[in-house]
Each structure stands twice: as structure tokens, then as C-alpha cells.
Amino acid sequence: MHYEILDTDVGQGAGAVAVPVTFGKTVERTDICQPYSVAEVLQNVFHADFQTVLENYVRTETEQIQEAGVLPGAEGMKVRLWSYLKTLSKLQQPTDRTVVDVILQSRLEGQYKNGETRYESADFRLRYIFDLRVCHQCCIGPLVWGYKDWEDDPALSGFAFDTNDYLLPILYNSDYETVAHAILDDFFPEAKREIGGDASVVSSEELARRMGLRVLDVRFADKTVMGPSC
């Protein structure tokens, strides 16, 4: 097992921590067009075992879980059931340090001194850090916490677009103007942010060229026009 000393705060606090590093394995590509979710990549490429990670955390961090109000006073805890809930991440992260959270739902069993057994639900955050460079594909983590909304998250807070289970951006209507300005800032810096500036009209063909895109002139058949009769 390889470890990396993580001294940049991605949620663990100011101190450094040793975190496991897993290198991706080669997988047979039977369908190059098949998309894979983050959870599938973690399990199939980086050997992630969510069940074991969750069981180890519940066993070793019982007090921390109880401080969050889950099964207070229990002498021991076990994971009885768990399921994948969602993936959280952001665009505009460094390629070699892309933080992704896998959120798991669980059903915990607590054992008490009087022989009583209780059950409670709890959600957990498994944080992985991907190095997505072509020749350096590896995964650091996970770091594990109880899941809750984290407004001051040192890794995923601030302005950036949320992504879904496939790390594709989630954009809302209110985001499109921001995206348009960001595109102009990156690829047409001489354009002004406000209409009426020095470059209020931007050539779509030139913008596409700078973005590395091709513009194709295509025509679709008019289905309202009947073809020759047989």
C-alpha cells in the first residue's frame, strides 16, 4: 500500500495526514462510448471498497459519530445496510488535484449495556482526490466524515459549477450569462463584459476557432415536403 502525506487542507484541517494512494488498473474497453460514473471508476479502476471503508470508519470513530447525535451511549456500532446516494464535486479544479465526494446512506446498529439493540440512519462523506493527468492517473483517499452541508468546505466551496455523477457540469438558467462572460474572458479577452463596449459584436466563427471547435454547415431534410410518389 502506497501513502501520500497530504499537507494541503482539503477538509482534514491544518495538520498533515497520511492518505492511501491507489493507482488505476488497465480495464478492457468493450465499448469506448460507454460512460462511467465516478462510483464505477472508483470500484472498477481504483479497487475502492465502500463497504470496508464504511465499516472501518464506524468501528474506529464511534465517538465522533455519537457526537453528531447518532446512537448516543452505544458501546459498539455495526453497519447493517448502506447504499450510494450521490456524488459531489466542482468544475475548475486542478487536474492533478480534483476532489470528489461520494455520499453513502447507511443503517447503523448500536449495542447497549442492558442488551438493547437500536438502529439509526446516518450518511457519510467519502472524499477522494483524483490525479486525472493522462500519465499520472491515481486516486488519493478516502478521507471520511459524517455527511452534512458544509458551507466553508476548503475544497469544494466558492464559485464553481457543481457536477453530477459523471463529473459533467450542472448549469441552471441563472448560470448561462456567467458562463458566456467566462468564455469571452478566456477566448476573446478584447471583448468587454458589457454590451456596447469595444467589442460588442463577436465573430462566432473566430470564437469557435479560438476554442478549437469546427463549425459545420449542415441541412436537415424538410419532412413537411412529400417525396415523389411510388
C-alpha positions as CSV (number, residue, x, y, z in Angstrom):
1,M,0.0,0.0,0.0
2,H,1.3,3.4,-1.0
3,Y,0.7,6.5,1.1
4,E,1.0,10.3,0.4
5,I,1.4,13.0,3.0
6,L,-1.4,15.4,2.4
7,D,-0.5,18.8,3.8
8,T,-2.9,20.9,1.9
9,D,-6.2,21.3,3.8
10,V,-9.0,19.6,1.9
11,G,-11.1,19.1,5.0
12,Q,-8.8,17.3,7.4
13,G,-7.7,20.6,9.0
14,A,-4.3,22.4,9.1
15,G,-2.2,19.3,10.0
16,A,-0.7,16.9,7.6
17,V,-2.2,13.4,7.3
18,A,-1.1,10.2,5.6
19,V,-3.6,9.0,3.0
20,P,-3.7,5.9,0.9
21,V,-2.8,6.2,-2.8
22,T,-4.2,3.8,-5.4
23,F,-3.0,3.6,-9.0
24,G,-5.5,2.8,-11.7
25,K,-5.5,-0.6,-13.3
26,T,-6.0,-1.3,-17.0
27,V,-9.5,-2.3,-17.8
28,E,-10.8,-3.9,-21.0
29,R,-12.7,-1.4,-23.1
30,T,-15.5,-3.3,-24.6
31,D,-17.4,-0.1,-25.6
32,I,-15.5,3.1,-25.9
33,C,-18.7,5.1,-26.0
34,Q,-19.9,3.8,-22.6
35,P,-19.8,6.5,-19.9
36,Y,-18.8,5.5,-16.4
37,S,-19.8,7.2,-13.2
38,V,-17.4,8.3,-10.5
39,A,-18.5,5.4,-8.3
40,E,-17.9,2.9,-11.1
41,V,-14.5,4.2,-11.8
42,L,-13.6,4.1,-8.1
43,Q,-14.8,0.5,-7.8
44,N,-13.6,-0.9,-11.2
45,V,-10.4,1.0,-11.7
46,F,-9.1,2.0,-8.3
47,H,-10.4,-1.0,-6.3
48,A,-12.5,1.1,-3.9
49,D,-14.4,-1.0,-1.4
50,F,-17.1,1.3,0.1
51,Q,-18.4,-1.4,2.4
52,T,-15.0,-1.9,4.1
53,V,-14.2,1.8,4.3
54,L,-17.6,2.4,6.0
55,E,-17.2,-0.5,8.4
56,N,-13.7,0.6,9.4
57,Y,-14.8,4.2,10.0
58,V,-17.8,3.2,12.1
59,R,-15.7,0.8,14.2
60,T,-12.8,3.2,14.8
61,E,-14.7,6.6,15.0
62,T,-17.6,5.6,17.2
63,E,-17.3,8.6,19.5
64,Q,-17.2,11.1,16.6
65,I,-20.4,9.6,15.2
66,Q,-22.1,9.7,18.5
67,E,-21.1,13.4,18.9
68,A,-23.2,14.0,15.8
69,G,-26.2,12.6,17.7
70,V,-26.2,9.1,16.2
71,L,-26.8,6.2,18.7
72,P,-25.5,8.1,21.7
73,G,-24.3,5.8,24.5
74,A,-23.9,2.7,22.4
75,E,-20.9,0.6,23.3
76,G,-20.4,-0.5,19.7
77,M,-21.7,0.0,16.2
78,K,-22.1,-2.0,13.1
79,V,-23.1,-1.2,9.5
80,R,-26.1,-3.2,8.7
81,L,-27.1,-1.6,5.3
82,W,-25.6,1.0,3.1
83,S,-26.4,2.5,-0.3
84,Y,-24.9,5.0,-2.7
85,L,-26.7,8.4,-2.5
86,K,-24.9,10.9,-4.8
87,T,-21.5,12.3,-5.9
88,L,-20.4,15.9,-5.2
89,S,-17.7,17.8,-7.0
90,K,-16.9,21.1,-8.7
91,L,-15.6,22.3,-12.1
92,Q,-12.5,24.4,-12.4
93,Q,-10.4,22.3,-10.0
94,P,-6.7,21.5,-10.7
95,T,-6.4,18.4,-13.0
96,D,-3.9,16.8,-10.6
97,R,-6.0,17.5,-7.5
98,T,-9.7,17.0,-8.4
99,V,-11.7,16.5,-5.2
100,V,-14.8,14.2,-5.5
101,D,-17.1,13.2,-2.6
102,V,-19.1,10.0,-2.6
103,I,-22.1,10.3,-0.2
104,L,-23.3,7.0,1.2
105,Q,-26.5,6.3,3.2
106,S,-26.3,3.7,6.0
107,R,-28.3,1.9,8.6
108,L,-26.3,1.5,11.8
109,E,-26.8,-0.9,14.6
110,G,-25.9,0.1,18.2
111,Q,-25.4,-2.3,21.1
112,Y,-26.0,-1.1,24.7
113,K,-25.0,-2.4,28.1
114,N,-28.5,-3.6,29.0
115,G,-28.6,-5.8,25.9
116,E,-30.7,-3.4,23.9
117,T,-30.2,-3.1,20.2
118,R,-31.1,0.2,18.4
119,Y,-30.9,1.2,14.8
120,E,-30.4,4.7,13.3
121,S,-29.7,6.1,9.8
122,A,-26.6,8.1,9.1
123,D,-25.0,9.5,5.9
124,F,-21.2,9.6,5.3
125,R,-18.9,11.6,3.1
126,L,-16.0,9.7,1.4
127,R,-13.6,12.2,-0.1
128,Y,-11.3,11.1,-2.9
129,I,-8.7,13.2,-4.7
130,F,-8.0,12.3,-8.3
131,D,-4.9,13.0,-10.4
132,L,-6.5,13.0,-13.8
133,R,-3.4,13.7,-15.9
134,V,-3.0,11.1,-18.6
135,C,0.2,9.6,-17.4
136,H,-0.4,10.0,-13.7
137,Q,-3.8,8.5,-13.1
138,C,-4.1,7.7,-9.4
139,C,-6.5,8.3,-6.6
140,I,-5.8,9.6,-3.1
141,G,-8.1,8.7,-0.2
142,P,-10.6,8.4,1.1
143,L,-11.0,10.8,3.9
144,V,-14.2,10.0,5.7
145,W,-16.6,12.2,7.7
146,G,-20.3,12.2,8.7
147,Y,-22.2,13.9,5.9
148,K,-23.8,17.3,6.4
149,D,-23.9,20.6,4.5
150,W,-20.5,22.1,4.5
151,E,-20.6,25.8,3.7
152,D,-17.0,26.5,4.4
153,D,-15.6,23.4,2.7
154,P,-11.9,24.2,1.9
155,A,-12.0,22.1,-1.2
156,L,-15.5,22.5,-2.8
157,S,-16.8,25.8,-1.6
158,G,-16.5,29.1,-3.5
159,F,-17.7,29.8,-7.0
160,A,-17.6,26.9,-9.4
161,F,-20.2,24.8,-11.1
162,D,-21.5,21.7,-9.4
163,T,-21.1,18.4,-11.3
164,N,-23.1,15.2,-11.4
165,D,-22.2,11.6,-11.0
166,Y,-20.2,11.7,-14.3
167,L,-18.4,15.0,-13.4
168,L,-20.5,16.8,-16.0
169,P,-21.5,20.4,-15.1
170,I,-24.9,21.1,-13.6
171,L,-26.0,24.5,-15.0
172,Y,-29.1,26.5,-14.2
173,N,-30.7,29.3,-16.2
174,S,-29.0,31.9,-13.9
175,D,-25.6,30.4,-14.8
176,Y,-25.6,30.9,-18.5
177,E,-24.7,34.6,-18.5
178,T,-21.8,33.9,-16.2
179,V,-20.6,31.1,-18.5
180,A,-20.9,33.4,-21.5
181,H,-18.8,36.0,-19.8
182,A,-16.2,33.4,-18.7
183,I,-15.9,32.1,-22.3
184,L,-15.3,35.7,-23.6
185,D,-12.8,36.4,-20.9
186,D,-10.8,33.2,-21.8
187,F,-11.0,33.2,-25.5
188,F,-11.9,36.8,-26.6
189,P,-10.2,38.9,-23.9
190,E,-10.5,42.1,-26.0
191,A,-14.3,41.9,-25.7
192,K,-15.9,43.9,-22.9
193,R,-18.2,42.4,-20.4
194,E,-20.9,45.0,-21.0
195,I,-22.8,45.3,-24.3
196,G,-21.7,48.4,-26.1
197,G,-18.0,48.0,-25.3
198,D,-15.2,48.0,-27.7
199,A,-16.1,44.5,-29.0
200,S,-19.9,44.3,-28.5
201,V,-20.1,42.1,-31.6
202,V,-18.1,38.9,-31.6
203,S,-17.5,36.7,-34.6
204,S,-18.9,33.2,-33.8
205,E,-16.5,31.6,-36.4
206,E,-13.5,33.3,-34.8
207,L,-14.7,32.4,-31.3
208,A,-15.1,28.7,-32.3
209,R,-11.6,28.7,-33.9
210,R,-10.0,30.0,-30.7
211,M,-11.9,27.4,-28.7
212,G,-10.6,24.6,-31.0
213,L,-14.0,23.9,-32.4
214,R,-15.2,23.3,-36.0
215,V,-18.3,25.0,-37.5
216,L,-20.1,22.8,-39.9
217,D,-22.8,24.0,-42.3
218,V,-25.5,21.3,-42.3
219,R,-29.0,21.0,-43.6
220,F,-31.8,18.7,-42.4
221,A,-34.3,17.2,-44.7
222,D,-37.7,19.0,-44.7
223,K,-40.1,16.3,-43.6
224,T,-43.0,18.6,-44.4
225,V,-42.3,18.1,-48.2
226,M,-43.6,14.9,-49.7
227,G,-41.2,12.9,-51.8
228,P,-42.1,11.5,-55.2
229,S,-45.0,9.0,-55.2
230,C,-44.3,5.4,-55.9
